[in-house]
Amino acid sequence: MTITERAVKAVELKLSGGYNCSQAVTAVLADQTSLTDDQLKQITAGFCAGMGNLEATCGALIGVGMIAGLKTEGNGTLKITRQIQETFRDRCGAIKCKDLKTLTDGKPLCSCEECVRNAVMIYGEIMELN
């Protein structure tokens, strides 16, 4: 599956109502880890609505950060997650859920679906996935 196909699938999972932002991202990137889809879904269950409903860091970012940590086995993960966050901020306008959902002209700065899509795409670009 290409990174674009993964991003589309992540958005579909988010829209299905059965996955939060973090879960949708980790589900499509599960093959980057040694964990199962179900294990990742359980681990990321509390990371919705900005870090457990606190309107803090976007759950999609938390999800890709977890995947990056598992993929790199912790080696160089901080540098990678910083790159992911900076690129995400550039594309989406913020990294905190509260800021991303702030309405301007009746629409959010970046919708959950776009955050999920962007997080997967950025992970793919930085980790050089096709």
C-alpha positions as a Markdown table, in Angstrom:
| # | Residue | x | y | z |
|---|---|---|---|---|
| 1 | Met | 0.0 | 0.0 | 0.0 |
| 2 | Thr | 1.4 | 3.4 | -0.9 |
| 3 | Ile | 1.6 | 6.2 | 1.6 |
| 4 | Thr | -1.2 | 8.0 | -0.2 |
| 5 | Glu | -3.4 | 4.9 | 0.0 |
| 6 | Arg | -2.5 | 4.6 | 3.7 |
| 7 | Ala | -3.5 | 8.3 | 4.2 |
| 8 | Val | -6.9 | 7.7 | 2.5 |
| 9 | Lys | -7.5 | 4.6 | 4.5 |
| 10 | Ala | -6.6 | 6.4 | 7.8 |
| 11 | Val | -9.2 | 9.1 | 6.9 |
| 12 | Glu | -11.8 | 6.3 | 6.2 |
| 13 | Leu | -11.1 | 4.7 | 9.5 |
| 14 | Lys | -11.5 | 8.1 | 11.3 |
| 15 | Leu | -14.8 | 8.8 | 9.5 |
| 16 | Ser | -16.1 | 5.3 | 10.4 |
| 17 | Gly | -16.5 | 6.3 | 14.0 |
| 18 | Gly | -14.6 | 3.3 | 15.3 |
| 19 | Tyr | -11.2 | 5.0 | 15.4 |
| 20 | Asn | -10.0 | 8.2 | 17.0 |
| 21 | Cys | -7.3 | 10.2 | 15.2 |
| 22 | Ser | -4.4 | 8.5 | 16.9 |
| 23 | Gln | -5.9 | 5.0 | 16.3 |
| 24 | Ala | -6.5 | 5.7 | 12.6 |
| 25 | Val | -2.9 | 6.8 | 12.0 |
| 26 | Thr | -1.4 | 3.8 | 13.9 |
| 27 | Ala | -3.7 | 1.3 | 12.2 |
| 28 | Val | -2.5 | 2.2 | 8.7 |
| 29 | Leu | 1.2 | 2.2 | 9.9 |
| 30 | Ala | 1.0 | -0.9 | 12.0 |
| 31 | Asp | 3.3 | -2.8 | 9.6 |
| 32 | Gln | 6.1 | -0.4 | 10.6 |
| 33 | Thr | 6.0 | -2.0 | 14.1 |
| 34 | Ser | 6.0 | -5.4 | 15.7 |
| 35 | Leu | 2.6 | -4.7 | 17.3 |
| 36 | Thr | -0.7 | -5.8 | 16.0 |
| 37 | Asp | -3.5 | -3.5 | 14.9 |
| 38 | Asp | -5.5 | -4.4 | 18.0 |
| 39 | Gln | -2.5 | -3.7 | 20.4 |
| 40 | Leu | -2.0 | -0.3 | 18.7 |
| 41 | Lys | -5.7 | 0.5 | 18.9 |
| 42 | Gln | -5.6 | -0.2 | 22.7 |
| 43 | Ile | -2.5 | 1.8 | 23.3 |
| 44 | Thr | -3.8 | 4.8 | 21.5 |
| 45 | Ala | -7.4 | 4.7 | 22.8 |
| 46 | Gly | -6.9 | 7.6 | 25.2 |
| 47 | Phe | -5.2 | 9.9 | 22.7 |
| 48 | Cys | -8.1 | 11.7 | 21.2 |
| 49 | Ala | -9.4 | 15.2 | 21.4 |
| 50 | Gly | -6.0 | 16.5 | 22.1 |
| 51 | Met | -4.2 | 14.1 | 24.5 |
| 52 | Gly | -7.1 | 12.6 | 26.3 |
| 53 | Asn | -9.7 | 15.3 | 25.8 |
| 54 | Leu | -7.4 | 18.1 | 27.1 |
| 55 | Glu | -7.3 | 19.9 | 23.7 |
| 56 | Ala | -3.5 | 19.5 | 23.7 |
| 57 | Thr | -1.2 | 17.8 | 21.2 |
| 58 | Cys | -3.1 | 16.4 | 18.2 |
| 59 | Gly | -3.8 | 12.7 | 18.5 |
| 60 | Ala | -2.6 | 12.1 | 14.9 |
| 61 | Leu | 0.8 | 13.5 | 15.9 |
| 62 | Ile | 0.9 | 11.3 | 19.0 |
| 63 | Gly | 0.2 | 8.3 | 16.8 |
| 64 | Val | 2.9 | 8.9 | 14.3 |
| 65 | Gly | 5.3 | 9.7 | 17.1 |
| 66 | Met | 4.6 | 6.3 | 18.7 |
| 67 | Ile | 5.1 | 4.6 | 15.3 |
| 68 | Ala | 8.3 | 6.4 | 14.7 |
| 69 | Gly | 9.6 | 5.4 | 18.2 |
| 70 | Leu | 8.7 | 1.7 | 17.5 |
| 71 | Lys | 10.2 | 1.8 | 14.0 |
| 72 | Thr | 13.5 | 3.4 | 15.1 |
| 73 | Glu | 13.6 | 1.4 | 18.4 |
| 74 | Gly | 14.1 | 4.8 | 20.1 |
| 75 | Asn | 17.3 | 5.6 | 18.2 |
| 76 | Gly | 17.0 | 9.1 | 16.7 |
| 77 | Thr | 13.3 | 9.2 | 17.4 |
| 78 | Leu | 13.4 | 12.7 | 19.0 |
| 79 | Lys | 14.8 | 14.2 | 15.8 |
| 80 | Ile | 12.3 | 12.4 | 13.6 |
| 81 | Thr | 9.3 | 13.4 | 15.8 |
| 82 | Arg | 10.5 | 17.0 | 15.8 |
| 83 | Gln | 10.7 | 17.0 | 12.0 |
| 84 | Ile | 7.2 | 15.5 | 11.9 |
| 85 | Gln | 5.8 | 18.1 | 14.2 |
| 86 | Glu | 7.5 | 21.1 | 12.4 |
| 87 | Thr | 6.2 | 19.9 | 9.1 |
| 88 | Phe | 2.7 | 19.2 | 10.5 |
| 89 | Arg | 2.7 | 22.7 | 12.0 |
| 90 | Asp | 3.7 | 24.2 | 8.6 |
| 91 | Arg | 0.9 | 22.3 | 6.8 |
| 92 | Cys | -1.9 | 22.4 | 9.3 |
| 93 | Gly | -1.2 | 25.7 | 11.1 |
| 94 | Ala | -0.8 | 24.3 | 14.6 |
| 95 | Ile | -0.1 | 21.1 | 16.6 |
| 96 | Lys | -2.5 | 21.5 | 19.4 |
| 97 | Cys | -6.0 | 20.1 | 18.9 |
| 98 | Lys | -7.6 | 23.2 | 20.4 |
| 99 | Asp | -5.8 | 25.5 | 17.9 |
| 100 | Leu | -6.5 | 23.2 | 15.0 |
| 101 | Lys | -10.2 | 23.2 | 15.8 |
| 102 | Thr | -10.5 | 26.9 | 16.2 |
| 103 | Leu | -13.1 | 28.2 | 13.8 |
| 104 | Thr | -12.3 | 30.8 | 11.3 |
| 105 | Asp | -15.0 | 31.8 | 8.9 |
| 106 | Gly | -17.1 | 28.9 | 10.1 |
| 107 | Lys | -14.5 | 26.2 | 9.6 |
| 108 | Pro | -11.6 | 24.8 | 11.6 |
| 109 | Leu | -8.0 | 25.7 | 10.9 |
| 110 | Cys | -7.5 | 22.0 | 10.1 |
| 111 | Ser | -10.2 | 19.2 | 10.4 |
| 112 | Cys | -9.5 | 16.0 | 12.1 |
| 113 | Glu | -9.6 | 14.2 | 8.8 |
| 114 | Glu | -7.0 | 16.5 | 7.3 |
| 115 | Cys | -4.8 | 16.2 | 10.4 |
| 116 | Val | -4.9 | 12.4 | 10.1 |
| 117 | Arg | -4.1 | 12.6 | 6.4 |
| 118 | Asn | -1.3 | 15.0 | 6.9 |
| 119 | Ala | 0.2 | 13.0 | 9.8 |
| 120 | Val | 0.4 | 9.8 | 7.7 |
| 121 | Met | 1.7 | 11.6 | 4.6 |
| 122 | Ile | 4.4 | 13.5 | 6.6 |
| 123 | Tyr | 5.5 | 10.2 | 8.3 |
| 124 | Gly | 5.8 | 8.7 | 4.9 |
| 125 | Glu | 7.9 | 11.5 | 3.5 |
| 126 | Ile | 10.2 | 11.7 | 6.5 |
| 127 | Met | 10.6 | 7.9 | 6.8 |
| 128 | Glu | 10.9 | 7.6 | 3.0 |
| 129 | Leu | 8.0 | 5.3 | 2.4 |
| 130 | Asn | 6.5 | 5.1 | -1.0 |
